[in-house]
């Protein structure tokens, strides 16, 4: 859509703040024709949930300046022109000995301003601004290989739930917005990224022992193409995934949506889009609302890691940091 056809700027009031939205009629999601304004209004509708998912975390932005069928920009640094009420957190990248001031959400208007800057997806760190080197979120990423089905993901999710229950940990599941499933567990910020990743790896090994649909082979080319990878590496420093309520860059405006354990067997990832999630939230509330109260100490998992390593389990080196773009 040419700029002249994308509509005149509009002002959106979000609480005590106003965001000016340019090109509000530009189509971002071609399957149903949702626009940039539709995206902004979606994030306003799920404001409490998206802020809870992003609050105080460094956040990488996935921007689509012409809509999701166009160029995708991975941006760490806050785009220029931010209002003075938009907060940032400075993070250091040892690989380059450089820093970046990343978006640090504290208010729904921060999210809508990012939409004004063409952001569709929000990918926060699993640590917070008070101490970016100490994660407070353990992320379990069920990543299906090309021939794996959603039924396979569901099966692995059942085993994940079983092991979490045995540990006494409360997991908060959500669809990935693609073909997988994420489960988040709040943890005390008492350990660094290396220990949290070791704990996540030990958990993944236990799930693999119990479920033949899991393959933890380090190299993707070595994995069973019909298996599910429990991607513990999402807990490494500066590895990020789309947060709860983040829209994904898909033509149907799919959402990474919180779900209840009991509904995983009946839901499909395509059920959750910007057209359906606001009504769901209005009816059910934020299914992750209690995540900050359900804190699990990872020491039992670190004991599993010690045991496995004594028994000869391989310990893959941490992957390199993502490129510092934007």
KEKE-3310 file (N, C-alpha, C; in steps of 0.2 Angstrom, whole numbers, plus 5000, padded with zeros to 4 digits):
npx = (5004:5003:5011:5002:4990:4988:4981:4977:4987:4983:4978:4980:4974:4981:4978:4986:4993:4997:4998:5004:4999:5005:5001:4989:4981:4988:4990:4995:4993:4989:4980:4967:4966:4970:4976:4989:4983:4974:4983:4988:4977:4974:4985:4982:4970:4975:4983:4986:4991:5002:5011:5014:5021:5032:5037:5050:5060:5074:5071:5070:5065:5055:5053:5042:5042:5034:5023:5019:5023:5034:5050:5059:5065:5077:5078:5088:5092:5084:5072:5075:5068:5059:5047:5049:5045:5047:5055:5072:5084:5101:5112:5126:5137:5148:5155:5157:5161:5152:5138:5120:5105:5090:5073:5062:5049:5036:5023:5007:5007:5020:5021:5012:5018:5030:5023:5020:5032:5033:5034:5030:5032:5038:5052:5058:5071:5075:5078:5079:5079:5085:5095:5103:5110:5105:5094:5076:5067:5063:5063:5054:5055:5046:5050:5045:5052:5053:5045:5037:5021:5008:5001:5012:5019:5009:5009:5022:5021:5013:5021:5031:5023:5020:5033:5036:5026:5030:5042:5036:5035:5027:5021:5018:5010:5010:5005:5017:5015:5019:5022:5025:5026:5027:5033:5033:5042:5043:5058:5069:5080:5094:5104:5116:5116:5122:5120:5106:5104:5110:5102:5090:5093:5096:5083:5077:5083:5077:5064:5066:5070:5058:5050:5048:5047:5055:5070:5086:5098:5112:5116:5105:5104:5106:5095:5080:5069:5055:5054:5053:5061:5067:5071:5083:5092:5087:5088:5100:5111:5105:5097:5082:5064:5047:5036:5022:5007:5012:5011:5014:5024:5015:5004:4991:4990:4994:4995:5006:4999:4993:4988:4978:4983:4974:4967:4976:4976:4965:4966:4972:4986:4982:4970:4972:4973:4975:4962:4954:4960:4958:4944:4944:4953:4946:4935:4942:4952:4970:4979:4992:4993:4996:5010:5021:5020:5022:5035:5050:5063:5079:5088:5086:5086:5099:5106:5102:5108:5122:5122:5120:5130:5141:5138:5142:5135:5134:5140:5135:5144:5140:5131:5136:5133:5119:5119:5122:5111:5103)
npy = (4994:5011:5025:5036:5030:5024:5030:5044:5051:5045:5048:5039:5035:5029:5025:5037:5042:5047:5041:5044:5037:5033:5030:5022:5013:5005:4989:4975:4962:4951:4940:4942:4955:4964:4979:4991:4999:4990:4981:4989:4991:4979:4976:4986:4980:4969:4973:4973:4959:4959:4968:4963:4952:4958:4967:4977:4970:4968:4971:4964:4970:4964:4971:4976:4985:4987:4979:4961:4953:4959:4966:4961:4967:4964:4972:4978:4990:5004:5011:5027:5043:5041:5044:5054:5046:5033:5019:5013:4999:4996:4985:4974:4967:4956:4949:4959:4969:4980:4990:4991:5000:4994:4993:4994:4989:4997:5001:5000:5009:5010:4999:5001:5012:5006:4998:5009:5011:5001:4988:4971:4959:4955:4951:4947:4947:4934:4939:4953:4972:4976:4967:4961:4950:4939:4928:4927:4919:4903:4895:4884:4877:4869:4863:4858:4847:4846:4836:4833:4833:4843:4835:4828:4837:4840:4828:4828:4839:4835:4826:4835:4843:4833:4830:4843:4844:4834:4839:4849:4862:4876:4877:4888:4887:4892:4894:4895:4903:4899:4883:4876:4875:4884:4884:4893:4896:4903:4909:4911:4925:4920:4914:4913:4914:4902:4892:4892:4887:4875:4869:4869:4860:4848:4846:4844:4832:4823:4823:4818:4805:4799:4800:4795:4804:4814:4822:4826:4829:4838:4845:4851:4844:4831:4827:4817:4819:4819:4822:4830:4844:4849:4864:4869:4878:4891:4897:4903:4917:4932:4925:4925:4923:4925:4934:4930:4934:4941:4946:4936:4937:4933:4929:4927:4934:4928:4923:4922:4913:4912:4897:4885:4870:4860:4862:4860:4848:4850:4862:4872:4879:4889:4894:4905:4922:4939:4942:4934:4933:4944:4944:4931:4934:4944:4936:4925:4931:4935:4922:4920:4927:4924:4921:4927:4924:4911:4904:4894:4886:4882:4872:4858:4854:4857:4848:4837:4839:4839:4825:4819:4823:4818:4805:4805:4812:4823:4839:4852:4866:4883:4892:4904:4922:4930:4940:4958:4968:4982)
npz = (5000:4995:5003:5003:5003:5015:5025:5036:5050:5067:5084:5098:5114:5128:5144:5153:5143:5126:5110:5094:5079:5064:5046:5048:5042:5034:5028:5037:5039:5028:5026:5032:5031:5041:5049:5053:5063:5068:5074:5084:5092:5096:5105:5114:5119:5126:5135:5150:5150:5141:5146:5158:5154:5148:5157:5163:5157:5146:5128:5113:5097:5083:5068:5055:5043:5031:5033:5036:5025:5020:5022:5036:5051:5064:5079:5091:5098:5105:5094:5086:5091:5102:5114:5130:5140:5138:5143:5144:5145:5148:5140:5139:5127:5126:5116:5106:5113:5115:5118:5120:5121:5126:5123:5137:5144:5153:5153:5145:5134:5130:5122:5112:5106:5101:5091:5083:5078:5069:5075:5076:5083:5100:5109:5123:5135:5147:5159:5171:5172:5184:5186:5174:5172:5179:5177:5179:5174:5168:5153:5143:5128:5116:5102:5087:5074:5056:5051:5062:5071:5077:5086:5091:5098:5108:5115:5120:5128:5138:5145:5149:5158:5168:5173:5178:5188:5197:5202:5209:5203:5195:5179:5166:5152:5134:5117:5104:5094:5082:5076:5088:5106:5121:5138:5153:5168:5183:5192:5206:5205:5206:5200:5187:5169:5164:5173:5174:5161:5161:5171:5163:5153:5160:5164:5151:5147:5156:5152:5139:5142:5146:5135:5119:5108:5109:5104:5108:5101:5097:5085:5073:5060:5064:5071:5073:5060:5063:5076:5092:5098:5114:5118:5126:5125:5124:5135:5136:5137:5131:5122:5114:5114:5107:5117:5129:5122:5112:5095:5080:5065:5054:5040:5045:5057:5069:5086:5101:5112:5129:5137:5145:5154:5152:5141:5130:5123:5115:5108:5094:5086:5076:5081:5088:5086:5082:5080:5088:5101:5110:5114:5121:5131:5138:5142:5150:5157:5161:5158:5163:5175:5188:5188:5193:5207:5208:5211:5208:5214:5207:5211:5213:5199:5196:5203:5196:5185:5189:5192:5180:5172:5179:5176:5163:5153:5139:5138:5129:5122:5126:5114:5102:5104:5098:5083:5084:5080:5073)
capx = (5000:5007:5010:4996:4984:4988:4977:4980:4989:4978:4980:4977:4975:4982:4979:4988:4998:4995:5003:5002:5000:5005:4999:4985:4977:4992:4988:5000:4992:4985:4975:4961:4967:4971:4980:4993:4979:4971:4988:4989:4971:4975:4989:4978:4965:4978:4988:4989:4995:5008:5015:5016:5026:5038:5039:5057:5065:5077:5067:5072:5059:5055:5049:5040:5040:5028:5019:5023:5026:5039:5057:5059:5071:5078:5081:5090:5092:5077:5072:5075:5062:5055:5045:5054:5042:5049:5062:5077:5089:5108:5115:5133:5138:5155:5158:5158:5162:5147:5131:5114:5099:5085:5066:5061:5042:5033:5016:5005:5009:5027:5020:5009:5023:5034:5019:5020:5038:5032:5035:5025:5034:5041:5056:5061:5076:5073:5081:5076:5083:5088:5101:5101:5114:5102:5087:5071:5062:5066:5059:5054:5053:5045:5052:5045:5056:5049:5040:5033:5015:5005:5000:5018:5020:5005:5012:5028:5019:5010:5027:5033:5018:5021:5039:5035:5022:5034:5046:5033:5035:5021:5023:5013:5010:5007:5007:5023:5013:5020:5020:5027:5023:5032:5031:5038:5042:5047:5063:5073:5086:5099:5109:5118:5113:5125:5117:5099:5104:5112:5096:5085:5096:5094:5075:5075:5085:5072:5059:5068:5070:5051:5046:5052:5046:5060:5077:5090:5104:5115:5115:5099:5104:5107:5089:5075:5064:5049:5054:5052:5067:5066:5076:5085:5097:5083:5090:5107:5111:5103:5093:5075:5058:5041:5033:5015:5002:5015:5009:5019:5024:5012:4999:4985:4991:4994:4997:5008:4994:4993:4983:4977:4985:4968:4965:4981:4974:4959:4967:4976:4989:4979:4964:4974:4975:4972:4954:4951:4963:4955:4938:4947:4956:4940:4932:4946:4958:4976:4980:4998:4992:4999:5016:5026:5019:5024:5042:5053:5071:5081:5093:5085:5088:5106:5108:5101:5114:5128:5122:5120:5137:5145:5137:5145:5131:5138:5138:5137:5146:5135:5131:5138:5128:5116:5122:5120:5109:5098)
capy = (5000:5017:5029:5041:5026:5021:5034:5050:5049:5045:5048:5034:5037:5023:5027:5044:5044:5047:5039:5046:5032:5035:5025:5017:5009:5000:4982:4972:4955:4950:4935:4945:4962:4968:4984:4993:5001:4984:4978:4993:4991:4972:4977:4989:4976:4964:4977:4970:4953:4960:4972:4958:4947:4962:4972:4977:4966:4971:4968:4965:4971:4962:4976:4974:4992:4987:4973:4955:4950:4963:4965:4960:4970:4963:4978:4978:4996:5007:5016:5035:5047:5039:5049:5054:5042:5026:5018:5008:4996:4995:4978:4974:4962:4955:4947:4964:4974:4985:4990:4993:5002:4991:4994:4991:4991:4998:5004:4998:5014:5008:4993:5004:5016:5001:4997:5015:5010:4995:4982:4966:4954:4957:4946:4949:4943:4931:4943:4960:4977:4976:4963:4958:4944:4934:4926:4925:4915:4897:4894:4877:4878:4863:4865:4852:4846:4847:4831:4832:4836:4846:4830:4826:4843:4839:4822:4830:4844:4831:4824:4841:4844:4827:4831:4849:4842:4830:4844:4855:4868:4878:4879:4892:4886:4896:4893:4899:4907:4895:4876:4874:4877:4886:4884:4897:4894:4909:4906:4917:4928:4918:4910:4916:4911:4896:4888:4891:4883:4868:4866:4867:4854:4842:4844:4841:4825:4819:4823:4813:4798:4797:4801:4794:4809:4819:4821:4832:4829:4845:4847:4850:4839:4824:4825:4814:4825:4818:4822:4837:4846:4853:4868:4872:4884:4897:4900:4906:4924:4935:4921:4927:4921:4929:4933:4929:4939:4944:4944:4934:4939:4928:4932:4927:4938:4923:4926:4917:4914:4908:4892:4881:4864:4855:4863:4859:4843:4852:4868:4872:4886:4894:4896:4911:4927:4946:4943:4930:4933:4949:4941:4926:4937:4947:4930:4921:4935:4933:4915:4920:4932:4922:4918:4930:4921:4904:4904:4888:4886:4877:4868:4851:4853:4857:4842:4832:4841:4836:4818:4817:4825:4812:4799:4805:4816:4828:4846:4856:4873:4888:4895:4911:4927:4933:4946:4964:4972:4987)
capz = (5000:4995:5010:5003:5004:5022:5030:5040:5057:5072:5090:5102:5121:5132:5150:5154:5137:5119:5104:5087:5075:5057:5042:5052:5037:5030:5029:5040:5039:5022:5026:5034:5030:5047:5048:5058:5068:5071:5078:5090:5096:5099:5110:5120:5122:5130:5139:5156:5149:5137:5150:5163:5150:5146:5162:5166:5153:5139:5123:5105:5093:5076:5065:5048:5041:5026:5034:5038:5019:5018:5026:5043:5055:5071:5082:5099:5101:5104:5088:5087:5092:5107:5119:5136:5145:5136:5147:5141:5149:5144:5140:5136:5122:5127:5110:5102:5118:5114:5122:5117:5125:5123:5126:5144:5145:5160:5152:5138:5129:5127:5117:5106:5103:5097:5085:5078:5075:5065:5078:5077:5088:5106:5111:5129:5139:5153:5165:5171:5172:5190:5186:5168:5171:5183:5174:5184:5170:5165:5147:5140:5121:5112:5095:5082:5068:5050:5050:5068:5071:5083:5091:5094:5103:5113:5119:5124:5133:5143:5149:5153:5164:5173:5177:5182:5194:5202:5205:5213:5199:5191:5172:5162:5145:5129:5110:5102:5088:5076:5077:5094:5113:5126:5145:5157:5175:5187:5196:5209:5201:5211:5196:5180:5163:5163:5178:5172:5155:5164:5174:5158:5149:5164:5163:5145:5147:5159:5147:5133:5145:5147:5129:5113:5103:5110:5102:5110:5097:5097:5078:5070:5055:5067:5074:5069:5057:5066:5084:5095:5102:5119:5116:5133:5124:5124:5142:5136:5138:5125:5117:5116:5110:5108:5124:5129:5119:5106:5088:5076:5059:5050:5037:5048:5063:5074:5093:5106:5117:5135:5137:5151:5152:5151:5134:5125:5118:5110:5104:5088:5086:5072:5085:5092:5082:5085:5079:5093:5108:5115:5117:5125:5137:5141:5146:5155:5160:5159:5161:5166:5180:5194:5186:5198:5213:5208:5210:5209:5215:5202:5214:5211:5192:5196:5206:5191:5180:5191:5192:5173:5170:5182:5172:5156:5149:5136:5140:5124:5124:5124:5107:5102:5105:5092:5080:5087:5074:5075)
cpx = (5004:5006:5003:4990:4983:4985:4981:4982:4983:4981:4977:4979:4975:4983:4980:4992:4994:5000:5000:5004:5000:5003:4995:4982:4981:4991:4995:5000:4987:4980:4968:4961:4968:4977:4985:4989:4976:4976:4989:4983:4971:4979:4986:4974:4969:4984:4991:4993:5002:5013:5018:5022:5032:5041:5046:5062:5068:5073:5069:5065:5060:5050:5048:5037:5034:5023:5023:5025:5032:5046:5055:5066:5071:5082:5082:5089:5086:5077:5072:5068:5057:5053:5049:5051:5044:5055:5066:5081:5095:5110:5121:5133:5145:5158:5160:5161:5158:5141:5126:5108:5093:5078:5065:5054:5040:5026:5014:5006:5015:5026:5017:5014:5028:5030:5020:5027:5039:5034:5029:5026:5039:5045:5060:5066:5072:5076:5078:5081:5088:5095:5100:5105:5111:5095:5083:5065:5066:5061:5060:5051:5052:5045:5051:5049:5051:5043:5035:5026:5013:5003:5006:5020:5016:5007:5018:5026:5016:5016:5030:5029:5019:5027:5039:5031:5026:5039:5043:5034:5029:5023:5017:5014:5007:5009:5013:5020:5015:5018:5022:5023:5029:5029:5036:5037:5046:5052:5066:5079:5092:5105:5111:5115:5116:5122:5110:5099:5105:5105:5091:5087:5094:5087:5074:5078:5080:5066:5060:5068:5063:5047:5050:5051:5051:5067:5081:5097:5106:5114:5108:5099:5104:5100:5084:5070:5057:5048:5053:5058:5065:5072:5079:5090:5093:5084:5097:5106:5110:5099:5086:5070:5052:5038:5025:5012:5006:5012:5015:5019:5021:5006:4992:4985:4991:4997:5000:5004:4994:4987:4983:4980:4980:4966:4970:4979:4968:4961:4972:4979:4985:4972:4966:4977:4973:4965:4951:4953:4959:4948:4939:4949:4950:4936:4936:4951:4964:4978:4987:4998:4996:5006:5021:5025:5021:5031:5045:5060:5073:5086:5092:5087:5095:5109:5107:5106:5120:5128:5123:5127:5142:5144:5139:5141:5135:5135:5140:5139:5140:5136:5133:5132:5125:5119:5118:5118:5104:5101)
cpy = (5006:5021:5033:5037:5023:5025:5039:5047:5049:5045:5043:5035:5030:5026:5035:5046:5044:5045:5041:5040:5034:5029:5020:5012:5004:4993:4978:4964:4953:4945:4937:4952:4966:4973:4986:4996:4995:4981:4982:4992:4984:4973:4981:4984:4970:4967:4975:4964:4954:4964:4967:4953:4951:4966:4971:4973:4969:4967:4969:4965:4968:4967:4974:4981:4992:4982:4966:4951:4954:4962:4965:4963:4968:4968:4977:4985:5000:5012:5023:5038:5045:5045:5049:5049:5034:5025:5013:5005:4995:4988:4978:4967:4960:4953:4953:4970:4981:4985:4992:4995:5000:4993:4990:4993:4991:5000:5001:5003:5013:5003:4997:5009:5012:4999:5003:5014:5004:4989:4978:4962:4957:4951:4948:4944:4939:4933:4950:4965:4978:4972:4958:4951:4938:4933:4925:4921:4909:4895:4887:4878:4871:4865:4859:4852:4846:4842:4829:4836:4839:4841:4828:4831:4842:4833:4824:4835:4840:4828:4829:4843:4839:4829:4837:4847:4838:4834:4849:4861:4869:4880:4883:4892:4891:4893:4897:4904:4904:4888:4873:4876:4879:4885:4888:4895:4900:4906:4912:4919:4926:4915:4914:4912:4904:4891:4886:4887:4876:4865:4864:4861:4848:4841:4841:4834:4821:4818:4818:4806:4795:4797:4800:4798:4814:4817:4827:4832:4836:4848:4846:4845:4832:4822:4821:4819:4824:4819:4830:4838:4851:4858:4872:4878:4891:4900:4903:4913:4927:4931:4923:4924:4925:4928:4932:4935:4942:4941:4941:4937:4935:4931:4932:4930:4933:4926:4920:4918:4910:4903:4888:4874:4859:4857:4862:4853:4845:4858:4867:4879:4891:4897:4903:4917:4934:4947:4939:4931:4938:4947:4935:4929:4941:4942:4927:4925:4933:4927:4915:4925:4931:4920:4921:4927:4914:4903:4897:4889:4880:4872:4860:4849:4853:4851:4836:4833:4838:4828:4816:4818:4820:4806:4799:4809:4822:4835:4851:4863:4877:4891:4902:4916:4929:4939:4952:4968:4977:4992)
cpz = (5000:5001:5009:5004:5011:5027:5034:5047:5062:5079:5095:5110:5125:5139:5150:5148:5131:5114:5098:5082:5067:5052:5045:5048:5033:5032:5031:5039:5033:5022:5027:5033:5036:5046:5054:5064:5072:5076:5085:5095:5099:5105:5116:5123:5127:5134:5145:5155:5146:5141:5155:5160:5149:5151:5164:5162:5147:5134:5116:5102:5086:5073:5058:5045:5036:5027:5034:5031:5017:5022:5033:5046:5062:5074:5089:5101:5100:5098:5090:5088:5097:5112:5126:5141:5143:5139:5143:5147:5145:5145:5136:5132:5122:5120:5106:5107:5116:5118:5118:5122:5122:5126:5132:5146:5152:5159:5145:5132:5126:5121:5111:5103:5099:5091:5080:5075:5071:5068:5078:5083:5094:5108:5117:5131:5144:5159:5165:5172:5178:5190:5180:5167:5176:5181:5180:5180:5167:5159:5144:5133:5118:5105:5090:5076:5062:5050:5057:5068:5077:5089:5095:5100:5109:5118:5123:5130:5139:5148:5153:5159:5169:5177:5181:5189:5199:5205:5209:5209:5195:5184:5169:5155:5140:5122:5108:5096:5081:5077:5084:5101:5117:5133:5149:5164:5178:5192:5200:5205:5205:5207:5190:5175:5162:5167:5176:5165:5157:5167:5168:5154:5153:5164:5157:5144:5150:5155:5141:5136:5145:5140:5123:5107:5104:5107:5104:5107:5096:5090:5075:5064:5058:5070:5070:5067:5060:5073:5086:5099:5108:5120:5123:5131:5123:5131:5142:5136:5131:5120:5119:5112:5112:5114:5123:5127:5113:5100:5085:5069:5053:5046:5040:5055:5069:5081:5097:5112:5123:5135:5143:5149:5150:5144:5128:5120:5113:5106:5098:5088:5081:5075:5087:5087:5085:5084:5085:5100:5112:5118:5122:5132:5141:5145:5151:5159:5158:5162:5164:5172:5186:5193:5191:5205:5214:5206:5212:5209:5211:5205:5213:5204:5192:5198:5200:5186:5182:5191:5184:5170:5173:5178:5165:5151:5146:5138:5134:5126:5122:5117:5107:5102:5098:5089:5083:5081:5077:5080)
residu = (UNK:UNK:UNK:UNK:UNK:UNK:UNK:UNK:UNK:UNK:UNK:UNK:UNK:UNK:UNK:UNK:UNK:UNK:UNK:UNK:UNK:UNK:UNK:UNK:UNK:UNK:UNK:UNK:UNK:UNK:UNK:UNK:UNK:UNK:UNK:UNK:UNK:UNK:UNK:UNK:UNK:UNK:UNK:UNK:UNK:UNK:UNK:UNK:UNK:UNK:UNK:UNK:UNK:UNK:UNK:UNK:UNK:UNK:UNK:UNK:UNK:UNK:UNK:UNK:UNK:UNK:UNK:UNK:UNK:UNK:UNK:UNK:UNK:UNK:UNK:UNK:UNK:UNK:UNK:UNK:UNK:UNK:UNK:UNK:UNK:UNK:UNK:UNK:UNK:UNK:UNK:UNK:UNK:UNK:UNK:UNK:UNK:UNK:UNK:UNK:UNK:UNK:UNK:UNK:UNK:UNK:UNK:UNK:UNK:UNK:UNK:UNK:UNK:UNK:UNK:UNK:UNK:UNK:UNK:UNK:UNK:UNK:UNK:UNK:UNK:UNK:UNK:UNK:UNK:UNK:UNK:UNK:UNK:UNK:UNK:UNK:UNK:UNK:UNK:UNK:UNK:UNK:UNK:UNK:UNK:UNK:UNK:UNK:UNK:UNK:UNK:UNK:UNK:UNK:UNK:UNK:UNK:UNK:UNK:UNK:UNK:UNK:UNK:UNK:UNK:UNK:UNK:UNK:UNK:UNK:UNK:UNK:UNK:UNK:UNK:UNK:UNK:UNK:UNK:UNK:UNK:UNK:UNK:UNK:UNK:UNK:UNK:UNK:UNK:UNK:UNK:UNK:UNK:UNK:UNK:UNK:UNK:UNK:UNK:UNK:UNK:UNK:UNK:UNK:UNK:UNK:UNK:UNK:UNK:UNK:UNK:UNK:UNK:UNK:UNK:UNK:UNK:UNK:UNK:UNK:UNK:UNK:UNK:UNK:UNK:UNK:UNK:UNK:UNK:UNK:UNK:UNK:UNK:UNK:UNK:UNK:UNK:UNK:UNK:UNK:UNK:UNK:UNK:UNK:UNK:UNK:UNK:UNK:UNK:UNK:UNK:UNK:UNK:UNK:UNK:UNK:UNK:UNK:UNK:UNK:UNK:UNK:UNK:UNK:UNK:UNK:UNK:UNK:UNK:UNK:UNK:UNK:UNK:UNK:UNK:UNK:UNK:UNK:UNK:UNK:UNK:UNK:UNK:UNK:UNK:UNK:UNK:UNK:UNK:UNK:UNK:UNK:UNK:UNK:UNK:UNK:UNK:UNK:UNK:UNK:UNK:UNK:UNK:UNK:UNK:UNK:UNK:UNK:UNK:UNK:UNK:UNK:UNK:UNK:UNK:UNK:UNK:UNK:UNK:UNK:UNK:UNK:UNK:UNK:UNK:UNK)
# end
